[in-house]
């Protein structure tokens, strides 16, 4: 049995089904998908992604590449450029698929970008197997050692040592800020390097029709293997089964299994730290976002935050002007809005469970680089941290990463047992386990493989 139908839960269920198990997935909500869902949040005919929107790790996933998801109607769209970062001079730094093309747009920092990213982009098809895994002896130890020397540092340290001009400094700062940590913290450099390498290697794509298509494709493949999914089936205690995989964070697991757990394990889960929350907005628009920098129209993702210093200040103290991550899918996917209309998706990081209304500040920041943006808004959806948690209980306090990824909690999460628990046959498989957040299914993949291996060692046949 699997609790939760997010990408990790569905991936775990598929691995179990392929291993010969009869699998049932329990989903408390009416809709499958967890962090990979879509809905008409604003107006009829406007399809918005409820949580995740762009998925570079999905194309990098060693799990997903084993599944025939295209046969279950998953079609990836690649914007012309993965990312644009507008600046106040009316231009934008652009993260292109090509390392050279990116470097050409970074003025005097082009050679520095090239020397940093070219080896990583070339190595990413091999490196991803080690990056998207729990602590282990790497498949490619030399590659991983070279990557780790840079990745375990801070984004601030990397930027200050590598780049001199504002364009490269701002571009890397925005990418590294996906860590939801102060840029002075480790391993923010690793988050920036991973996402940039993935952009150069596989791009930052999104599914045609919305993130829901990822969950639907995983569910379709699971059902083809004989798996069952029960929606509207919230559980208040762990079910009885030879194998139970829980796509939940430590807080929900304590609620489900607390009375059966050892006191030390309960204490370890209670000490688990959640990260900042997200304040998310979606817009139905009567035209595309009117960016001053024409380069932004080529990009699926736009980082709206200005300079390195501005982004660093926001991620450190949540003061000043917010760093806003914006996605504009309808520039490349007309299926998501009525003809001639558009959708946009955006959020900023805020303190966990913050109740501060960031809507005006977010729109002001977009307006700064796209004058006339507000005039194109037909309707808006506002989802502060508490609303995100109501939509998906795994988003505790609005934390979209399943827990803070500060260095002390990066490798051994949520406890030193990783996926295992003191209960026989019961495992955690959410983004609170390695390799952490993002839509890649690898938390469920590794947990399910561990569960199958344990059953085999015990001499128990799957059932």
Secondary structure as UniProt FT lines:
FT   STRAND          2..3
FT   HELIX           7..18
FT   TURN            19..20
FT   STRAND          24..26
FT   TURN            34..35
FT   STRAND          38..39
FT   TURN            44..45
FT   STRAND          48..49
FT   HELIX           56..60
FT   TURN            62..63
FT   HELIX           64..66
FT   HELIX           69..72
FT   STRAND          76..77
FT   STRAND          81..86
FT   TURN            88..89
FT   STRAND          92..95
FT   HELIX           99..104
FT   TURN            105..106
FT   HELIX           107..109
FT   HELIX           110..131
FT   TURN            139..140
FT   HELIX           141..151
FT   HELIX           155..162
FT   HELIX           166..176
FT   HELIX           177..179
FT   TURN            183..184
FT   HELIX           188..201
FT   STRAND          206..207
FT   TURN            208..209
FT   HELIX           212..224
FT   TURN            225..226
FT   STRAND          228..230
FT   STRAND          244..246
FT   HELIX           250..257
FT   HELIX           258..260
FT   HELIX           263..270
FT   STRAND          277..285
FT   HELIX           294..298
FT   STRAND          299..304
FT   HELIX           308..317
FT   STRAND          324..327
FT   HELIX           329..331
FT   HELIX           334..336
FT   TURN            339..340
FT   STRAND          342..350
FT   TURN            352..353
FT   HELIX           359..369
FT   TURN            371..373
FT   HELIX           374..376
FT   STRAND          377..383
FT   HELIX           385..391
FT   TURN            393..394
FT   HELIX           396..398
FT   TURN            400..401
FT   HELIX           407..409
FT   TURN            416..419
FT   TURN            424..425
FT   STRAND          426..428
FT   TURN            431..432
FT   TURN            434..435
FT   HELIX           442..457
FT   TURN            458..459
//
